[in-house]
């Protein structure tokens, strides 16, 4: 592959469903000329309930797909896989691999806070990845992790505004607020979809969407690595899912409208 071909090769994104689109949206704002390949593993959602062995298996299949499609870099737009299996898969194919938790921990460690809440999946909380990574840079921040078992499902099923969903979201938030956090990290890429509901019960600026600092980290690193696209045209996007393309498209609509076919691809 020539330097030009490598520069214009696609960037892969993967998550268990629509959540990673919150990261793709922010990256595309910064890098509109890149080509993007997105894989939502919807047949296995939510990842937060899966074993480490299962997550390694899913991730290996997805990374192989990206490798076969010539990706120059892959974004682990999923807190669960980043926190549990990144070290097991990071050297498989030689392309740049960006894990969301490790990449944003340094940014979070610079916050002027004493108490930091983390909403995340069961696997992410049990891995202690956020407190462990943050403490490498700032050991003074007290981190309060909380598992939210229903939230990703609300997003994937597009039932965020149903009364029962709102009741569960408020109950989980009330539990976290007892820790008196200065900020709360939405530590799953599905959770920014819930901001309209969360901000009804707490100030919106209390919440941190890691997608924004993560996108800046990716853009800065690709630039310093001289891997940015040389194209002056708007880049191409391709979307793949492992089940129910129409439901994926519907659930994505409120956050990242997709105007092209979402293809079904199972490994």
Phi and psi in degrees as GROMACS dihedral restraints (atoms count N, CA, C in turn):
[ dihedral_restraints ]
;  ai    aj    ak    al  type     phi  dphi    fc
    3     4     5     6     1   -73.2    20    10
    4     5     6     7     1   166.1    20    10
    6     7     8     9     1   -58.6    20    10
    7     8     9    10     1   -42.9    20    10
    9    10    11    12     1   -62.7    20    10
   10    11    12    13     1   -42.1    20    10
   12    13    14    15     1   -64.0    20    10
   13    14    15    16     1   -40.9    20    10
   15    16    17    18     1   -65.9    20    10
   16    17    18    19     1   -42.1    20    10
   18    19    20    21     1   -60.2    20    10
   19    20    21    22     1   -36.8    20    10
   21    22    23    24     1   -96.6    20    10
   22    23    24    25     1     7.4    20    10
   24    25    26    27     1   -68.9    20    10
   25    26    27    28     1   155.9    20    10
   27    28    29    30     1   -73.6    20    10
   28    29    30    31     1   160.9    20    10
   30    31    32    33     1  -104.2    20    10
   31    32    33    34     1   125.8    20    10
   33    34    35    36     1   -89.3    20    10
   34    35    36    37     1   145.6    20    10
   36    37    38    39     1  -129.5    20    10
   37    38    39    40     1   138.0    20    10
   39    40    41    42     1  -142.7    20    10
   40    41    42    43     1   149.8    20    10
   42    43    44    45     1  -157.2    20    10
   43    44    45    46     1   176.6    20    10
   45    46    47    48     1   -78.0    20    10
   46    47    48    49     1    -9.7    20    10
   48    49    50    51     1  -173.5    20    10
   49    50    51    52     1  -132.4    20    10
   51    52    53    54     1   -80.9    20    10
   52    53    54    55     1   -12.6    20    10
   54    55    56    57     1   -54.6    20    10
   55    56    57    58     1   -42.1    20    10
   57    58    59    60     1   -64.6    20    10
   58    59    60    61     1   -14.9    20    10
   60    61    62    63     1   -64.2    20    10
   61    62    63    64     1   -25.3    20    10
   63    64    65    66     1   -65.8    20    10
   64    65    66    67     1   -29.7    20    10
   66    67    68    69     1   -80.7    20    10
   67    68    69    70     1   -45.3    20    10
   69    70    71    72     1   -55.3    20    10
   70    71    72    73     1   -41.8    20    10
   72    73    74    75     1   -57.2    20    10
   73    74    75    76     1   -45.1    20    10
   75    76    77    78     1   -72.0    20    10
   76    77    78    79     1   -38.0    20    10
   78    79    80    81     1   -65.5    20    10
   79    80    81    82     1   -41.9    20    10
   81    82    83    84     1   -65.2    20    10
   82    83    84    85     1   -31.1    20    10
   84    85    86    87     1   -60.0    20    10
   85    86    87    88     1   -39.6    20    10
   87    88    89    90     1   -84.1    20    10
   88    89    90    91     1   -32.0    20    10
   90    91    92    93     1  -129.7    20    10
   91    92    93    94     1    70.7    20    10
   93    94    95    96     1   -69.8    20    10
   94    95    96    97     1   -18.3    20    10
   96    97    98    99     1   -92.1    20    10
   97    98    99   100     1    -0.4    20    10
   99   100   101   102     1   -79.9    20    10
  100   101   102   103     1   157.7    20    10
  102   103   104   105     1   -97.6    20    10
  103   104   105   106     1   137.6    20    10
  105   106   107   108     1  -125.2    20    10
  106   107   108   109     1   141.8    20    10
  108   109   110   111     1  -127.1    20    10
  109   110   111   112     1   116.8    20    10
  111   112   113   114     1  -114.3    20    10
  112   113   114   115     1   133.8    20    10
  114   115   116   117     1  -124.7    20    10
  115   116   117   118     1   118.7    20    10
  117   118   119   120     1  -105.7    20    10
  118   119   120   121     1   114.8    20    10
  120   121   122   123     1   -85.5    20    10
  121   122   123   124     1    64.4    20    10
  123   124   125   126     1   -66.7    20    10
  124   125   126   127     1   -23.4    20    10
  126   127   128   129     1   -69.4    20    10
  127   128   129   130     1   -20.4    20    10
  129   130   131   132     1  -109.6    20    10
  130   131   132   133     1     7.9    20    10
  132   133   134   135     1   -69.3    20    10
  133   134   135   136     1   140.3    20    10
  135   136   137   138     1   -89.1    20    10
  136   137   138   139     1   142.3    20    10
  138   139   140   141     1   -64.9    20    10
  139   140   141   142     1   -28.1    20    10
  141   142   143   144     1   -62.1    20    10
  142   143   144   145     1   -15.5    20    10
  144   145   146   147     1   -99.7    20    10
  145   146   147   148     1    -1.8    20    10
  147   148   149   150     1   -89.9    20    10
  148   149   150   151     1   158.5    20    10
  150   151   152   153     1   -77.6    20    10
  151   152   153   154     1   163.8    20    10
  153   154   155   156     1   -60.9    20    10
  154   155   156   157     1   -40.2    20    10
  156   157   158   159     1   -62.5    20    10
  157   158   159   160     1   -42.0    20    10
  159   160   161   162     1   -63.0    20    10
  160   161   162   163     1   -44.7    20    10
  162   163   164   165     1   -64.2    20    10
  163   164   165   166     1   -37.2    20    10
  165   166   167   168     1   -63.4    20    10
  166   167   168   169     1   -44.1    20    10
  168   169   170   171     1   -61.7    20    10
  169   170   171   172     1   -48.3    20    10
  171   172   173   174     1   -60.8    20    10
  172   173   174   175     1   -46.4    20    10
  174   175   176   177     1   -64.0    20    10
  175   176   177   178     1   -39.6    20    10
  177   178   179   180     1   -61.8    20    10
  178   179   180   181     1   -42.9    20    10
  180   181   182   183     1   -62.5    20    10
  181   182   183   184     1   -42.4    20    10
  183   184   185   186     1   -68.7    20    10
  184   185   186   187     1   -43.1    20    10
  186   187   188   189     1   -62.7    20    10
  187   188   189   190     1   -36.5    20    10
  189   190   191   192     1   -63.2    20    10
  190   191   192   193     1   -41.5    20    10
  192   193   194   195     1   -59.7    20    10
  193   194   195   196     1   -45.6    20    10
  195   196   197   198     1   -64.3    20    10
  196   197   198   199     1   -40.4    20    10
  198   199   200   201     1   -61.9    20    10
  199   200   201   202     1   -44.4    20    10
  201   202   203   204     1   -65.3    20    10
  202   203   204   205     1   -23.2    20    10
  204   205   206   207     1   -97.7    20    10
  205   206   207   208     1    12.6    20    10
  207   208   209   210     1    71.5    20    10
  208   209   210   211     1    26.2    20    10
  210   211   212   213     1   -64.0    20    10
  211   212   213   214     1   140.0    20    10
  213   214   215   216     1   -87.6    20    10
  214   215   216   217     1   -20.1    20    10
  216   217   218   219     1  -157.9    20    10
  217   218   219   220     1   154.9    20    10
  219   220   221   222     1  -132.9    20    10
  220   221   222   223     1   133.6    20    10
  222   223   224   225     1  -102.1    20    10
  223   224   225   226     1   118.8    20    10
  225   226   227   228     1   -81.6    20    10
  226   227   228   229     1    83.9    20    10
  228   229   230   231     1   -83.7    20    10
  229   230   231   232     1    48.1    20    10
  231   232   233   234     1  -150.5    20    10
  232   233   234   235     1   117.3    20    10
  234   235   236   237     1   -64.6    20    10
  235   236   237   238     1   -34.9    20    10
  237   238   239   240     1   -64.4    20    10
  238   239   240   241     1   -50.8    20    10
  240   241   242   243     1   -68.4    20    10
  241   242   243   244     1   -37.0    20    10
  243   244   245   246     1   -60.1    20    10
  244   245   246   247     1   -41.0    20    10
  246   247   248   249     1   -82.2    20    10
  247   248   249   250     1   -20.8    20    10
  249   250   251   252     1  -112.0    20    10
  250   251   252   253     1   -32.8    20    10
  252   253   254   255     1  -127.1    20    10
  253   254   255   256     1     2.2    20    10
  255   256   257   258     1   -53.1    20    10
  256   257   258   259     1   -47.6    20    10
  258   259   260   261     1   -65.5    20    10
  259   260   261   262     1   -23.2    20    10
  261   262   263   264     1   -81.5    20    10
  262   263   264   265     1   -21.5    20    10
  264   265   266   267     1  -120.8    20    10
  265   266   267   268     1    -3.5    20    10
  267   268   269   270     1   -64.7    20    10
  268   269   270   271     1   -23.7    20    10
  270   271   272   273     1  -109.3    20    10
  271   272   273   274     1    14.6    20    10
  273   274   275   276     1   -65.6    20    10
  274   275   276   277     1   -42.3    20    10
  276   277   278   279     1  -124.6    20    10
  277   278   279   280     1    -2.1    20    10
  279   280   281   282     1    85.4    20    10
  280   281   282   283     1   -13.8    20    10
  282   283   284   285     1   -80.9    20    10
  283   284   285   286     1   163.8    20    10
  285   286   287   288     1   -64.8    20    10
  286   287   288   289     1   135.0    20    10
  288   289   290   291     1  -125.4    20    10
  289   290   291   292     1   120.6    20    10
  291   292   293   294     1  -107.5    20    10
  292   293   294   295     1   107.0    20    10
  294   295   296   297     1   -90.1    20    10
  295   296   297   298     1   132.5    20    10
  297   298   299   300     1   -64.9    20    10
  298   299   300   301     1   -43.1    20    10
  300   301   302   303     1   -64.2    20    10
  301   302   303   304     1   -52.7    20    10
  303   304   305   306     1   -63.8    20    10
  304   305   306   307     1   -34.1    20    10
  306   307   308   309     1   -72.3    20    10
  307   308   309   310     1   -33.8    20    10
  309   310   311   312     1   -95.9    20    10
  310   311   312   313     1   -10.3    20    10
  312   313   314   315     1   -58.1    20    10
  313   314   315   316     1   -39.9    20    10
  315   316   317   318     1   -64.8    20    10
  316   317   318   319     1   -39.1    20    10
  318   319   320   321     1   -63.5    20    10
  319   320   321   322     1   -44.6    20    10
  321   322   323   324     1   -64.1    20    10
  322   323   324   325     1   -34.3    20    10
  324   325   326   327     1   -66.5    20    10
  325   326   327   328     1   -19.5    20    10
  327   328   329   330     1   -87.3    20    10
  328   329   330   331     1    -6.3    20    10
  330   331   332   333     1   -65.2    20    10
  331   332   333   334     1   145.4    20    10
  333   334   335   336     1   -87.0    20    10
  334   335   336   337     1    70.0    20    10
  336   337   338   339     1  -136.5    20    10
  337   338   339   340     1   156.4    20    10
  339   340   341   342     1  -106.0    20    10
  340   341   342   343     1   -29.7    20    10
  342   343   344   345     1  -129.0    20    10
  343   344   345   346     1   119.7    20    10
  345   346   347   348     1  -121.3    20    10
  346   347   348   349     1   121.3    20    10
  348   349   350   351     1   -90.0    20    10
  349   350   351   352     1   146.8    20    10
  351   352   353   354     1  -129.2    20    10
  352   353   354   355     1   113.8    20    10
  354   355   356   357     1   -88.7    20    10
  355   356   357   358     1   129.9    20    10
  357   358   359   360     1  -160.0    20    10
  358   359   360   361     1  -179.0    20    10
  360   361   362   363     1   -81.5    20    10
  361   362   363   364     1   168.3    20    10
  363   364   365   366     1   -56.5    20    10
  364   365   366   367     1   -45.7    20    10
  366   367   368   369     1   -64.4    20    10
  367   368   369   370     1   -41.2    20    10
  369   370   371   372     1   -65.2    20    10
  370   371   372   373     1   -45.0    20    10
  372   373   374   375     1   -63.0    20    10
  373   374   375   376     1   -47.0    20    10
  375   376   377   378     1   -65.8    20    10
  376   377   378   379     1   -24.8    20    10
  378   379   380   381     1   -75.4    20    10
  379   380   381   382     1   -19.7    20    10
  381   382   383   384     1    58.3    20    10
  382   383   384   385     1    24.4    20    10
  384   385   386   387     1   -63.1    20    10
  385   386   387   388     1   -43.7    20    10
  387   388   389   390     1   -63.6    20    10
  388   389   390   391     1   -54.3    20    10
  390   391   392   393     1   -61.4    20    10
  391   392   393   394     1   -37.8    20    10
  393   394   395   396     1   -64.8    20    10
  394   395   396   397     1   -45.3    20    10
  396   397   398   399     1   -70.2    20    10
  397   398   399   400     1   -41.7    20    10
  399   400   401   402     1   -63.4    20    10
  400   401   402   403     1   -40.1    20    10
  402   403   404   405     1   -66.0    20    10
  403   404   405   406     1   -19.6    20    10
  405   406   407   408     1   -63.9    20    10
  406   407   408   409     1   -28.1    20    10
  408   409   410   411     1  -109.0    20    10
  409   410   411   412     1   -28.1    20    10
  411   412   413   414     1  -153.2    20    10
  412   413   414   415     1   103.0    20    10
  414   415   416   417     1   -84.5    20    10
  415   416   417   418     1    -3.2    20    10
  417   418   419   420     1   -85.9    20    10
  418   419   420   421     1   -18.2    20    10
  420   421   422   423     1   -78.0    20    10
  421   422   423   424     1   127.7    20    10
  423   424   425   426     1   -89.0    20    10
  424   425   426   427     1   122.3    20    10
  426   427   428   429     1  -106.1    20    10
  427   428   429   430     1   129.8    20    10
  429   430   431   432     1  -114.9    20    10
  430   431   432   433     1   106.5    20    10
  432   433   434   435     1   -92.3    20    10
  433   434   435   436     1   140.2    20    10
  435   436   437   438     1  -139.4    20    10
  436   437   438   439     1   129.8    20    10
  438   439   440   441     1   -83.1    20    10
  439   440   441   442     1   130.7    20    10
  441   442   443   444     1  -120.5    20    10
  442   443   444   445     1    88.2    20    10
  444   445   446   447     1   -64.3    20    10
  445   446   447   448     1   -24.1    20    10
  447   448   449   450     1  -100.0    20    10
  448   449   450   451     1   -14.5    20    10
  450   451   452   453     1   -65.4    20    10
  451   452   453   454     1   -45.4    20    10
  453   454   455   456     1   -61.2    20    10
  454   455   456   457     1   -38.0    20    10
  456   457   458   459     1   -64.4    20    10
  457   458   459   460     1   -38.1    20    10
  459   460   461   462     1   -59.0    20    10
  460   461   462   463     1   -40.5    20    10
  462   463   464   465     1   -70.5    20    10
  463   464   465   466     1   -48.9    20    10
  465   466   467   468     1   -61.5    20    10
  466   467   468   469     1   -35.2    20    10
  468   469   470   471     1   -88.7    20    10
  469   470   471   472     1    -3.4    20    10
  471   472   473   474     1    60.1    20    10
  472   473   474   475     1    44.6    20    10
  474   475   476   477     1  -122.5    20    10
  475   476   477   478     1    32.2    20    10
  477   478   479   480     1   -58.8    20    10
  478   479   480   481     1   -39.0    20    10
  480   481   482   483     1   -95.1    20    10
  481   482   483   484     1     8.7    20    10
  483   484   485   486     1   -70.2    20    10
  484   485   486   487     1   142.6    20    10
  486   487   488   489     1   -52.8    20    10
  487   488   489   490     1   -40.1    20    10
  489   490   491   492     1   -66.3    20    10
  490   491   492   493     1   -37.6    20    10
  492   493   494   495     1   -65.8    20    10
  493   494   495   496     1   -46.0    20    10
  495   496   497   498     1   -60.0    20    10
  496   497   498   499     1   -39.3    20    10
  498   499   500   501     1   -62.5    20    10
  499   500   501   502     1   -42.8    20    10
  501   502   503   504     1   -67.1    20    10
  502   503   504   505     1   -45.0    20    10
  504   505   506   507     1   -59.7    20    10
  505   506   507   508     1   -45.5    20    10
  507   508   509   510     1   -63.6    20    10
  508   509   510   511     1   -40.3    20    10
  510   511   512   513     1   -62.7    20    10
  511   512   513   514     1   -43.9    20    10
  513   514   515   516     1   -64.6    20    10
  514   515   516   517     1   -40.2    20    10
  516   517   518   519     1   -64.6    20    10
  517   518   519   520     1   -44.4    20    10
  519   520   521   522     1   -58.2    20    10
  520   521   522   523     1   -39.0    20    10
  522   523   524   525     1   -62.8    20    10
  523   524   525   526     1   -43.8    20    10
  525   526   527   528     1   -65.8    20    10
  526   527   528   529     1   -40.2    20    10
  528   529   530   531     1   -63.9    20    10
  529   530   531   532     1   -19.4    20    10
  531   532   533   534     1   -65.0    20    10
  532   533   534   535     1   -20.9    20    10
  534   535   536   537     1   -82.0    20    10
  535   536   537   538     1    -5.5    20    10
  537   538   539   540     1    53.4    20    10
  538   539   540   541     1    52.5    20    10
  540   541   542   543     1   -70.3    20    10
  541   542   543   544     1   145.3    20    10
  543   544   545   546     1   -76.4    20    10
  544   545   546   547     1   -33.7    20    10
  546   547   548   549     1  -144.7    20    10
  547   548   549   550     1   156.1    20    10
  549   550   551   552     1  -126.9    20    10
  550   551   552   553     1   123.3    20    10
  552   553   554   555     1   -86.6    20    10
  553   554   555   556     1   131.0    20    10
  555   556   557   558     1   -84.7    20    10
  556   557   558   559     1    84.5    20    10
  558   559   560   561     1   -84.7    20    10
  559   560   561   562     1    35.3    20    10
  561   562   563   564     1  -151.1    20    10
  562   563   564   565     1   135.1    20    10
  564   565   566   567     1   -68.1    20    10
  565   566   567   568     1   -11.0    20    10
  567   568   569   570     1   -76.1    20    10
  568   569   570   571     1   -27.1    20    10
  570   571   572   573     1   -68.5    20    10
  571   572   573   574     1   -28.9    20    10
  573   574   575   576     1   -58.0    20    10
  574   575   576   577     1   -24.9    20    10
  576   577   578   579     1   -61.8    20    10
  577   578   579   580     1   -21.8    20    10
  579   580   581   582     1   -91.5    20    10
  580   581   582   583     1    -1.2    20    10
  582   583   584   585     1   -54.5    20    10
  583   584   585   586     1   -40.5    20    10
  585   586   587   588     1   -58.7    20    10
  586   587   588   589     1   -35.0    20    10
  588   589   590   591     1   -78.0    20    10
  589   590   591   592     1   -47.3    20    10
  591   592   593   594     1   -57.6    20    10
  592   593   594   595     1   -40.2    20    10
  594   595   596   597     1   -74.3    20    10
  595   596   597   598     1    -5.2    20    10
  597   598   599   600     1   -76.5    20    10
  598   599   600   601     1   -22.3    20    10
  600   601   602   603     1  -116.4    20    10
  601   602   603   604     1    -5.8    20    10
  603   604   605   606     1  -156.9    20    10
  604   605   606   607     1   155.9    20    10
  606   607   608   609     1   -59.6    20    10
  607   608   609   610     1   137.4    20    10
  609   610   611   612     1   -61.1    20    10
  610   611   612   613     1   -32.1    20    10
  612   613   614   615     1   -75.3    20    10
  613   614   615   616     1    -0.4    20    10
  615   616   617   618     1   -73.6    20    10
  616   617   618   619     1   -24.7    20    10
  618   619   620   621     1   -98.9    20    10
  619   620   621   622     1   143.7    20    10
  621   622   623   624     1  -116.8    20    10
  622   623   624   625     1   124.3    20    10
  624   625   626   627     1   -94.0    20    10
  625   626   627   628     1   108.3    20    10
  627   628   629   630     1   -62.8    20    10
  628   629   630   631     1   -14.3    20    10
  630   631   632   633     1   -58.5    20    10
  631   632   633   634     1   -35.7    20    10
  633   634   635   636     1   -68.6    20    10
  634   635   636   637     1   -54.5    20    10
  636   637   638   639     1   -64.4    20    10
  637   638   639   640     1   -31.7    20    10
  639   640   641   642     1   -64.3    20    10
  640   641   642   643     1   -44.1    20    10
  642   643   644   645     1   -61.8    20    10
  643   644   645   646     1   -41.8    20    10
  645   646   647   648     1   -65.3    20    10
  646   647   648   649     1   -39.4    20    10
  648   649   650   651     1   -60.5    20    10
  649   650   651   652     1   -45.6    20    10
  651   652   653   654     1   -62.6    20    10
  652   653   654   655     1   -48.1    20    10
  654   655   656   657     1   -61.6    20    10
  655   656   657   658     1   -44.3    20    10
  657   658   659   660     1   -64.5    20    10
  658   659   660   661     1   -40.1    20    10
  660   661   662   663     1   -70.3    20    10
  661   662   663   664     1   -41.1    20    10
  663   664   665   666     1   -62.9    20    10
  664   665   666   667     1   -37.5    20    10
  666   667   668   669     1   -66.3    20    10
  667   668   669   670     1   -46.8    20    10
  669   670   671   672     1   -67.9    20    10
  670   671   672   673     1   -24.9    20    10
  672   673   674   675     1   -88.0    20    10
  673   674   675   676     1     1.6    20    10
  675   676   677   678     1    56.0    20    10
  676   677   678   679     1    43.2    20    10
  678   679   680   681     1  -113.6    20    10
  679   680   681   682     1     8.0    20    10
  681   682   683   684     1   -68.8    20    10
  682   683   684   685     1   149.3    20    10
  684   685   686   687     1   -61.0    20    10
  685   686   687   688     1   143.8    20    10
  687   688   689   690     1   -93.4    20    10
  688   689   690   691     1    -1.7    20    10
  690   691   692   693     1   -71.8    20    10
  691   692   693   694     1   147.3    20    10
  693   694   695   696     1  -103.5    20    10
  694   695   696   697     1     2.4    20    10
  696   697   698   699     1  -101.6    20    10
  697   698   699   700     1   158.3    20    10
  699   700   701   702     1   -61.6    20    10
  700   701   702   703     1   135.5    20    10
  702   703   704   705     1   -74.9    20    10
  703   704   705   706     1   170.6    20    10
  705   706   707   708     1   -96.1    20    10
  706   707   708   709     1   153.9    20    10
  708   709   710   711     1  -129.7    20    10
  709   710   711   712     1   141.0    20    10
  711   712   713   714     1  -132.2    20    10
  712   713   714   715     1   138.8    20    10
  714   715   716   717     1  -123.4    20    10
  715   716   717   718     1   132.4    20    10
  717   718   719   720     1  -131.2    20    10
  718   719   720   721     1   145.8    20    10
  720   721   722   723     1  -138.4    20    10
  721   722   723   724     1   160.7    20    10
  723   724   725   726     1   -94.2    20    10
  724   725   726   727     1    -4.1    20    10
  726   727   728   729     1  -164.9    20    10
  727   728   729   730     1   151.8    20    10
  729   730   731   732     1    48.2    20    10
  730   731   732   733     1    67.5    20    10
  732   733   734   735     1   -56.9    20    10
  733   734   735   736     1   -37.0    20    10
  735   736   737   738     1   -68.9    20    10
  736   737   738   739     1   -38.1    20    10
  738   739   740   741     1   -65.7    20    10
  739   740   741   742     1   -39.4    20    10
  741   742   743   744     1   -59.2    20    10
  742   743   744   745     1   -47.0    20    10
  744   745   746   747     1   -62.9    20    10
  745   746   747   748     1   -40.7    20    10
  747   748   749   750     1   -66.3    20    10
  748   749   750   751     1   -45.7    20    10
  750   751   752   753     1   -66.8    20    10
  751   752   753   754     1   -30.4    20    10
  753   754   755   756     1   -73.7    20    10
  754   755   756   757     1   -22.0    20    10
  756   757   758   759     1   -54.2    20    10
  757   758   759   760     1   -41.8    20    10
  759   760   761   762     1   -70.8    20    10
  760   761   762   763     1   -17.0    20    10
  762   763   764   765     1  -119.5    20    10
  763   764   765   766     1   -36.8    20    10
  765   766   767   768     1  -149.7    20    10
  766   767   768   769     1    83.3    20    10
  768   769   770   771     1   -57.3    20    10
  769   770   771   772     1   130.5    20    10
  771   772   773   774     1  -111.1    20    10
  772   773   774   775     1   120.9    20    10
  774   775   776   777     1  -104.3    20    10
  775   776   777   778     1    16.6    20    10
  777   778   779   780     1  -132.6    20    10
  778   779   780   781     1   174.4    20    10
  780   781   782   783     1   -65.7    20    10
  781   782   783   784     1   135.8    20    10
  783   784   785   786     1   -99.2    20    10
  784   785   786   787     1   121.0    20    10
  786   787   788   789     1   -92.3    20    10
  787   788   789   790     1   145.5    20    10
  789   790   791   792     1   -88.7    20    10
  790   791   792   793     1   126.9    20    10
  792   793   794   795     1  -146.4    20    10
  793   794   795   796     1   116.5    20    10
  795   796   797   798     1  -117.2    20    10
  796   797   798   799     1   148.9    20    10
